[in-house]
Amino acid sequence: MDARYEPLFQPWKIGNVEIKNRIVMLPMEGTNMIQWEAKTGFVRNIGAFYKDRKNNNIGLFIPGLIPLVSIVGEKWIYEHPEVFEAVRPIVKEIHESGAKIFFQLSAGSGRSMILPQLLKPFVRKGLVKNLSSRLIMSKWWWSAPDDDEPNVWDPDVRMDLFTSEMISRFVYAFGQTAKLCKDAGVDGVEIHAVHEGYLLDQFAMPYTNHRSDCYGGSLENRLRFACEIVKEIKKVCGEDYPVSLRYSVCSMTRGFNEGAVPGEEFTEVGRSMEESEKAIRILEEAGYDMFDCDNGTYDAWYWAHPPVYAPLNLNLPYVEHIRKFTSKPVVCAGRMQPQEAAASIGAGKIDAMGIGRQLLCDPEYVTKIIEDRMDEIRPCIACHGACLPFNGMNGKGTDIDPMHPDMGRCVLNPWTNNEKKYSLKPAKHPKKIAIIGGGIGGMETAIQASLRGHEVDLYEKSDRLGGAFIAASAMSFKEKDKQLLKWYEKTLEQTDTRIHLNTEISDPKSLDADVIVIAVGAKARTLPIKGAERAVTAIDFLNSSQETKDNVIVIGGGLTGCEIAYELALKGKKPLIVEATENIIGARGICMANSSMLKELLRYHKVPVYVSSTVESIEEDTVTLNTPEGTKVLPADTVILSVGYSPDRSFTENKDPKKKVRNKNRIYHVGDCDQVGSLKTVIRQAYETVQKISY
Ligand SMILES: Cc1cc2nc3c(=O)[nH]c(=O)nc-3n(C[C@H](O)[C@H](O)[C@H](O)COP(=O)(O)O)c2cc1C
């Protein structure tokens, strides 16, 4: 192992519990040992997930949060001790591997509660304040420190008051549930959360707590609920049973649904660093043994769920600072990188590195660090496309349900949390497979097919593998996407795939193969506007040197258009976005953490956005827009068209996609050439196609 990583592999202690190394697998919903919410209580089929990870050198596992009370039907987990029986064998296996495990127990979400889409029609009708929702969801999930507080996802939805009687009941429930954890062999518990704007955090922060009872007002009062919880657990489970707290050092919040971006000067409405320095002392004194830290609230969600636009290790300076105000160990989370984490741990500035999504993406992440196989790590690209795909719908709720099956999965590794569906067995009758197109779809198909024992030829017409993803990864903040391309090349190299670059195939049937997979991607769309020939498509722009003069107009405010505008702003240009619909970045499946950060960055960099606007014509140095305020003529040195893609049907015999001839299943289509989708759909299709071919 590279000596720089050594500090990551020293033992440490939380209370009396020794952890073998400094790597903590962070809690992620979808990796819950007990998934309790919808039913009377059941253990998710999670064994395979932990099997893949337990022998891969993780020191401490913290599975995703376990709500103490069910969302539906008001059932308390401590009244159902039978659900803990099923976790015992997994806990035992984790212990046998030398790792430790804490369960994260949650007080709930308060105003951050995701409003399921299926309830929206009832709520919108406004019959009685959220009556229909309340009939389905228990009051525990519809209550917040202040009466009438706006829900994060839809400010028209208002919360009920979390009464002091409810607090007492919760405190009692925490003690009883922690006892069940202890009895099941779980090494400690983590309280969720004075963190990210969840219920306990709303109690703790001034902008979400205006109570006049002993749970509001002074900092001590605002932290009283969190302090009572740890005291109760220690009373029931004994002083030496470790209790961690999920903790946001600073809230990074400017107001309801308004977050600050890195480097911005702003007025904090949540927990400032000054207050945090005092808060952590109060919490330590109450009994907490560890702080599992980052920053943010749901109003500034991207600090806790950092997307691709967030710097690597973004929370580290804040966590290092707060460590000076407590004698207890601190963990730092948020796009942590092993080199920086090791340096900080080595210098005694933090105690452990928290890793979340990277472990969904590559279960062998830590093992590969130890074995000096860094270039074999499949890098998490912070897309949230399958682990947390909740679109914010621009303040109109979310586009999917909280029980969405994709939570805790991974775009790049469909196997994660879907181990049964994507089982990897050798092919019964290995075949000769020719793949046309060396983009992500083609490369993933080649890897999966080779791993199952097929003989694979991969044909790419250009001199490089990567396809449209080369352009998608071109922006300066996409270092992990660039690493992903390298990972694909490296992984392909390790298979027996024969790669044919600079090889254009005109007639697939001329190839000597049992099966042909077409993965030729999509073509950029253009618009029938006057002067469109003066514009450059997003993909051509990204594949070019990207040199422009100052005034750049980006037509299309989807994800790519907005990313290009942000990149241009970073380069000191003056981009402007024109979007035909009411909102930018509206597509399904884009996590609110990603879209809200990009929107805040565009705000911070003062990028003008014209929504509900269209381009009438593109002239020599100007563009004429139709906006709700009338016609505008704006200066334009470069015009970039980012209005989506259509499937490349070069190899579809019948141009009508519905009548596609598949030649008795010898020809398969993978990815955008079939139907334009996302990285998630392309990669899943590659897996599924290889499964079809193999069994
Ligand atoms: C799918 C998903 C679910 C999460 N669920 C929880 C949770 O249950 N409790 C919690 O404290 N944090 C939760 N988080 C936040 C993570 O613990 C972690 O702090 C975050 O992903 C940033 O770390 P990373 O950049 O290493 O992924 C979740 C994150 C993801 C991606």
The ligand as a Tripos MOL2 file, in Angstrom:
@<TRIPOS>MOLECULE
LIG
   31    33     1     0     0
SMALL
NO_CHARGES

@<TRIPOS>ATOM
      1 C1        -29.0110    7.0570   -1.2300 C.3       1 LIG1
      2 C2        -28.5780    7.8580   -0.0520 C.ar      1 LIG1
      3 C3        -29.2650    7.7210    1.1340 C.ar      1 LIG1
      4 C4        -28.8270    8.4040    2.2660 C.ar      1 LIG1
      5 N1        -29.4520    8.1560    3.4520 N.ar      1 LIG1
      6 C5        -28.9580    8.6850    4.5930 C.ar      1 LIG1
      7 C6        -29.4620    8.2810    5.8480 C.ar      1 LIG1
      8 O1        -30.3180    7.4040    5.9480 O.2       1 LIG1
      9 N2        -28.9450    8.8850    6.9360 N.ar      1 LIG1
     10 C7        -27.9600    9.8300    6.8760 C.ar      1 LIG1
     11 O2        -27.5280   10.3380    7.9060 O.2       1 LIG1
     12 N3        -27.4190   10.1980    5.6880 N.ar      1 LIG1
     13 C8        -27.8880    9.6290    4.5590 C.ar      1 LIG1
     14 N4        -27.3040    9.9410    3.3450 N.ar      1 LIG1
     15 C9        -26.1000   10.8240    3.3120 C.3       1 LIG1
     16 C10       -24.8410    9.9690    3.3180 C.3       1 LIG1
     17 O3        -24.6900    9.3400    4.5520 O.3       1 LIG1
     18 C11       -23.5700   10.7790    3.0160 C.3       1 LIG1
     19 O4        -23.3840   11.7200    4.0050 O.3       1 LIG1
     20 C12       -23.5990   11.4600    1.6440 C.3       1 LIG1
     21 O5        -23.9140   10.5330    0.6310 O.3       1 LIG1
     22 C13       -22.2590   12.1350    1.3180 C.3       1 LIG1
     23 O6        -21.2110   11.2200    1.3420 O.3       1 LIG1
     24 P1        -20.5640   10.6460   -0.0330 P.3       1 LIG1
     25 O7        -20.1480   11.8310   -0.8320 O.co2     1 LIG1
     26 O8        -19.4190    9.7950    0.4200 O.co2     1 LIG1
     27 O9        -21.6390    9.8550   -0.7070 O.co2     1 LIG1
     28 C14       -27.7290    9.2740    2.2000 C.ar      1 LIG1
     29 C15       -27.0710    9.4360    0.9860 C.ar      1 LIG1
     30 C16       -27.4720    8.7350   -0.1350 C.ar      1 LIG1
     31 C17       -26.7130    8.8870   -1.4210 C.3       1 LIG1
@<TRIPOS>BOND
     1     1     2 1
     2     2     3 ar
     3     2    30 ar
     4     3     4 ar
     5     4     5 ar
     6     4    28 ar
     7     5     6 ar
     8     6     7 ar
     9     6    13 1
    10     7     8 2
    11     7     9 ar
    12     9    10 ar
    13    10    11 2
    14    10    12 ar
    15    12    13 ar
    16    13    14 ar
    17    14    15 1
    18    14    28 ar
    19    15    16 1
    20    16    17 1
    21    16    18 1
    22    18    19 1
    23    18    20 1
    24    20    21 1
    25    20    22 1
    26    22    23 1
    27    23    24 1
    28    24    25 2
    29    24    26 1
    30    24    27 1
    31    28    29 ar
    32    29    30 ar
    33    30    31 1
@<TRIPOS>SUBSTRUCTURE
     1 LIG1         1 GROUP 0 **** ****
